[in-house]
C-alpha cells in the first residue's frame, strides 16, 4: 500500500504510444507520457498550457500488462501514482536524487472502447498512407486540439480515480 501523503493522480491523453523496455529476467518497464492540460490560462491569448508528465510502471516476467497493452496515443486515461526517490552515488562521487512517478495499478479508461479503437485504426491508416509519422510539433498540436475538443465532455467527478 502506498503512503497517501506520497501519491497522486493525473488525467490526460497519452502523448505517444507507450515505450516498452525489456529486462533480462523477462519483466518489462513501461514508460508512459500523459499530456495534462493545466488548469490556468496564460499569455495574451489566455490559452491553457499542456504539461507532459512521464510515469513508469513495471510488468513482471510472465505477467500480462493489465490494460496497458490496449492504451494508444491520444487515449484519455486516469492513473494513480506514487513518487519514488531513491538516491544513488554517480561516477563523479555526487549523490543524485532522482524522482520517478511510479504508477499504482492500471489505467482508468475515460472514453468508450469504440472511440479508442477508431482512433487507433485512423492512426494506422494514416501511417500506412503517408509512410511516415507526424512530427513532434504536429503530435503536440493534435493532442492539444483533442484536449480542447474533449474539454467539457467528460464528467470528471463521475470518473475520478478516487471516487470524486
WOHUPE-V259685 format. One record per residue. N is the residue number from 1. RES is the residue in one small letter. SS is DSSP state (@ for helix, = for strand, . for the rest). PSI is psi in radians with two decimals (999 if undefined). OMEGA is omega in radians with two decimals (none if undefined). Layout:
# WOHUPE-V259685
N	RES	SS	PSI	OMEGA
N	RES	SS	PSI	OMEGA
This chain:
# WOHUPE-V259685
1	x	.	2.39	-3.13
2	x	.	2.53	3.06
3	x	.	2.11	-3.10
4	x	@	-0.40	3.12
5	x	@	-0.11	-3.10
6	x	@	0.75	-3.11
7	x	=	2.93	3.13
8	x	=	-3.04	3.10
9	x	=	2.67	3.07
10	x	=	2.60	3.07
11	x	=	2.24	3.13
12	x	=	-2.89	3.13
13	x	=	2.55	3.08
14	x	=	2.18	-3.11
15	x	.	-0.42	3.13
16	x	.	2.87	3.06
17	x	.	2.66	-3.09
18	x	.	2.36	3.08
19	x	=	2.29	-3.12
20	x	=	2.31	3.10
21	x	=	2.05	-3.12
22	x	=	2.47	3.06
23	x	.	2.79	-3.09
24	x	.	-0.45	-3.12
25	x	.	0.06	3.14
26	x	.	-0.17	3.08
27	x	.	2.95	-3.12
28	x	=	2.56	3.00
29	x	=	2.30	3.11
30	x	=	2.23	3.10
31	x	=	2.09	-3.02
32	x	=	2.23	3.10
33	x	=	2.10	-3.09
34	x	=	2.22	3.06
35	x	=	2.06	-3.07
36	x	=	2.18	3.13
37	x	=	2.27	3.09
38	x	=	2.70	-3.09
39	x	=	0.28	3.06
40	x	=	2.79	-3.13
41	x	=	2.53	-3.12
42	x	=	2.98	3.12
43	x	.	3.03	-3.11
44	x	.	-0.48	3.13
45	x	.	-0.10	-3.09
46	x	.	0.89	-3.11
47	x	=	2.38	3.07
48	x	=	2.41	3.13
49	x	=	2.80	3.11
50	x	=	2.30	3.04
51	x	=	2.54	3.12
52	x	=	1.95	-3.03
53	x	=	2.20	3.10
54	x	=	2.27	3.05
55	x	=	2.76	-3.13
56	x	=	2.67	2.96
57	x	=	2.85	-3.10
58	x	=	2.48	3.09
59	x	=	2.08	-3.11
60	x	.	2.76	3.13
61	x	.	2.28	3.11
62	x	.	0.08	-3.13
63	x	.	2.74	3.08
64	x	.	2.82	-3.08
65	x	.	-0.08	3.03
66	x	.	0.69	3.12
67	x	.	-0.39	-3.14
68	x	@	-0.43	3.12
69	x	@	-0.19	3.12
70	x	@	0.01	-3.09
71	x	.	2.32	-3.11
72	x	.	2.90	3.14
73	x	.	2.30	3.12
74	x	.	-0.29	-3.13
75	x	.	2.45	3.12
76	x	=	2.19	-3.08
77	x	=	2.90	2.96
78	x	=	2.43	3.09
79	x	=	2.56	3.01
80	x	=	2.56	-3.11
81	x	=	2.89	2.94
82	x	=	2.75	-3.12
83	x	=	2.31	3.09
84	x	=	2.09	-3.11
85	x	.	1.47	3.14
86	x	.	1.96	-3.10
87	x	.	2.68	3.07
88	x	=	2.85	3.11
89	x	=	2.20	-3.12
90	x	.	-3.09	-3.10
91	x	.	-0.39	3.12
92	x	.	0.10	3.12
93	x	.	0.15	3.13
94	x	.	2.48	3.07
95	x	=	2.23	-3.14
96	x	=	2.38	-3.14
97	x	.	1.39	-3.13
98	x	.	2.61	3.07
99	x	.	2.16	3.11
100	x	=	2.55	3.01
101	x	=	1.99	-3.07
102	x	=	2.18	-3.11
103	x	=	2.37	3.03
104	x	.	1.86	3.10
105	x	.	-2.47	-2.98
106	x	.	2.92	3.14
107	x	.	2.61	2.96
108	x	=	2.08	-3.11
109	x	=	2.28	-3.09
110	x	.	0.16	3.09
111	x	.	2.72	3.07
112	x	.	2.64	3.13
113	x	@	-0.62	-3.13
114	x	@	-0.63	3.13
115	x	@	-0.79	-3.12
116	x	@	-0.66	3.11
117	x	@	-0.68	3.11
118	x	@	-0.76	3.13
119	x	@	-0.75	3.13
120	x	@	-0.70	3.13
121	x	@	-0.74	3.11
122	x	@	-0.70	3.12
123	x	@	-0.75	3.14
124	x	@	-0.70	3.13
125	x	@	-0.78	-3.13
126	x	@	-0.77	3.14
127	x	@	-0.67	3.14
128	x	@	-0.66	-3.13
129	x	@	-0.79	-3.09
130	x	@	-0.61	-3.02
131	x	.	0.17	3.14
132	x	.	2.77	3.09
133	x	.	2.65	3.08
134	x	.	2.73	3.12
135	x	.	2.91	3.13
136	x	@	-0.72	3.12
137	x	@	-0.68	3.11
138	x	@	-0.70	3.11
139	x	@	-0.77	3.14
140	x	@	-0.80	3.13
141	x	@	-0.74	3.14
142	x	@	-0.74	3.12
143	x	@	-0.72	3.11
144	x	@	-0.65	3.09
145	x	@	-0.72	3.11
146	x	@	-0.70	3.11
147	x	@	-0.76	3.14
148	x	@	-0.70	3.14
149	x	@	-0.68	-3.08
150	x	@	-0.29	-3.12
151	x	.	2.20	3.13
152	x	.	-0.12	-3.11
153	x	.	-0.20	3.13
154	x	.	2.29	3.06
155	x	.	1.63	-3.04
156	x	@	-0.51	3.12
157	x	@	-0.64	-3.13
158	x	@	-0.45	-3.07
159	x	@	0.16	-3.10
160	x	.	2.41	-3.09
161	x	.	-0.44	-3.09
162	x	.	0.40	3.06
163	x	.	0.19	3.01
164	x	.	999	none
